[in-house]
Amino acid sequence: MSPPPFEKLVLGFGTAIAAVTYLYWTYVGVSAGEGWTSEPAARAFVVLGASTVLALVFRLAVFVNTDRS
């Protein structure tokens, strides 16, 4: 039996949350009169990085708990 696709779900939701984060902080920056800055991209990159780390932790957990005998 194959393990559940936890890492795929985490990466999918993480990508969606990063896109929403980018759009939100871009809107906030433009509304405040700051114009286009790199801050929204940096915040979205942090979200993507965190979701990637979480997906790797799930993959490692599945690997450790798999019976290889």
N, C-alpha and C positions, 0 to 999 in steps of 0.2 A: 504494500500500500504506500502510495507516495505521500509525503508530508503536505500539510495545508500550505497554500501560497501566501503566508503571512508577509514575506518581504515584498511581494508584488503589490499587495494591498497597501502596505505602508508607503511604498514609493509612489503609487498612484494618488493616494490621498495627500501625500507630502507635496507632490507636484501641483496639485490643485490648490492646496493651501498657500504654496509659494506664489502662484499666479495671483490669487486674491490679495495676498500681502503686497505684492508689487503694485497692483492696481490701486489699492487703498492708500498706500504711502505716496504714490505718485499724485493721486487726487489731493491728498492733504498738503503736499508740497506746492502744487500748482495753486491751490486755493489760498495758501498763505503768501503767495507772491514770490516764492523762492525760485520758480521756474523748474526746468528739468535738471535734476541733480542725480548723482549716483547713489544716494542714500537708499531709495527704494530697492534698487538692484542688490545692494549689500544686504539689506534685511531679507530679501527673498533668497539670496544665496545662503544665509544662515539657516533658514527654514529647510532648504534642500539638503544642506549638510547634515542637519540634525536628523532628518528623515532617512538619509542614507546610512548614518551610523546606527539608527534603530533597526533598519532592515538588515544590516550586517550582524547585529546582535541576535536577531531572530534566526538568521541563517546559521550562525554559530551554535545557537541553542538546539536547532534541529540536528545539526551535525553531531553534537555531543551526545544527544539522546537517541541517536540511531543505532540499532543493534547491528554491528558489523561482523558478527561471528559466523 
